[in-house]
Amino acid sequence: MNSDTRKARLRELMEKRFEGVQAATARACDMPTQWISDVFNGRREIGERAARKIEENVGLPVGWLDKSSGRAPAQEMLEVVVDGEVIATVAASAAVTFRLRR
């Protein structure tokens, strides 16, 4: 595993699917925004479990973050909106269960 490759691929994913927005990338990946920021600022590396979690959550093939080339497959994303606020962004192909409480 090359941490520079994973970081570059995450940046590519963020730019192409999430308009370069770290918060949107974090929501889709189900990771804290600070974690994404730490990766890009060299304070954290993307480990094996995190890489697989990101790939699964955004609908990428297993190992995509580890490959040095190859475009991210186009993926339709859905925003979950409650009371006018986006609470999650998920891949349209993802199986997701939400439990909302008031």
N, C-alpha and C positions, 0 to 999 in steps of 0.2 A: 504494500500500500504506500502510495506517495501522497503525503498530506498536501503538497503543493498542487497536485493534480485534482484532488477532491475540492480544494478551495477554489481553484480556477473553474471547475465544473459547476460548483454551487453558484459562483458569480455569473457564469453563463446562463444558468437556469433563472436566476433572479432577474437578469437583464431581459431575457427573451419572454418569460412568462409573467413577470410581476413588475414590469416597467422600471426595474432597478430599485424597487422599494423594499427595504429590509423588513419592515413590519408585515407587509403582505406575504413576503417569502416565509417569514417565521410562522405566520398563521397557517399557511398551506402545508408547511413541513411539520406542524405541531411541535415547534421548538420555541423557546423564549426569544424575543427580539434581541435581548442582551447577548444570548449565546451566538446568534448570527453575527452580531457586531464584533464579539470577541474573536470569532473565526477570522473575519476579514482584517482585524487589527493585530493578528498574530498572537493573541493571548490564549487561544484554544485551538486544538486540532480536531478534525472530524474523525472520530474513531469508527470502528467497524459497525457497532450497533447503531450509532447515529446515522451513518451513511445508509444503512439498509432501511432505517425508519424513514428517512427523508425520501428515498426512492419509492418506498411503498406509498407514503402519504401523497405524493404528487404524481403517482402513476408511471414511474420510470422503471425500466427493466432492472433487475438485480445486477449490480456491478457497474451501472452507468456512470456513477461518480468516479469510478476507478479508471475509466478509459480516457485516454488523452484526446480522443477525437470522436466525432459523431454528434449530430445535432440532437437536441432534446425533441422527442416526438411531440407533435402538436397535441395538446390536451385541453379539452374543454373544462373550464373551471366554473364552479357554482359558488355564489356567495350566499351564506345563510344570514338572513336579516331578521332581527327581532326588534320591534318597536323602532324601526328606522335605523338601527345600528347593525353594522356587519359584525357578527359574532364569530364567524368562521369562514374560511375559503377552502373548498375541498375539490378534489378531482371528481368530475362527473361520473367516472367509473368506480369511485370508491364506495365501499359499503360502510355507511356511517350511521350511528345511532345517537340521537341527542335526547337528553333528559332535561327538560326546562322546568324550573321551579319559580314560582312567583312568591 
